[in-house]
Amino acid sequence: MGIGGGQILIIAIILVVLFVAPSRLPGLGKSLAEAIRGFKKGMTDDETDVTESVKREKLDQTDAEPVAKTKASEKDKV
């Protein structure tokens, strides 16, 4: 069994992380955490926006129905 290209790539990444990146790892972790927080916030904001828009649509529909009934009853009178 020889060492394949994928195994060499994994070893190279580990070596880079161990020897080159220690000074950059805290910044990388911080930016990754901010990205995850932003993603989660975006997901909850999206759900809130959708829920609010559905509520608005329902309110608009209930407001529009009496108007439609009133117009229909006015047509019956004429």
C-alpha positions, -999 to +999 in steps of 0.1 A: +000+000+000+015+033-011+006+068-002-019+083-025-025+118-037-054+124-013-033+113+017-004+136+007-029+165+004-042+158+039-007+157+054+002+189+036-029+207+051-020+194+085+016+207+082+004+241+070-021+244+099+006+233+125+035+255+113+021+285+093-013+292+106-011+294+144-010+332+143-040+333+120-062+306+136-078+329+162-088+353+134-101+325+113-121+311+142-136+345+150-146+351+114-161+316+112-181+322+144-194+355+131-204+339+098-223+312+117-240+338+139-250+358+109-264+328+091-285+318+121-297+354+125-306+355+088-325+322+091-345+335+121-351+369+104-363+352+073-388+331+093-400+362+111-404+381+079-424+353+062-446+349+092-453+387+094-460+389+057-485+359+059-502+377+088-504+409+067-518+390+038-545+374+060-554+408+074-556+423+039-578+394+028-601+398+058-603+436+052-609+430+015-637+405+020-662+429+036-656+454+008-662+428-018-695+417+000-706+454+002-700+459-035-719+427-043-748+438-022-748+473-038-750+456-072-780+435-060-798+467-050-793+484-083 
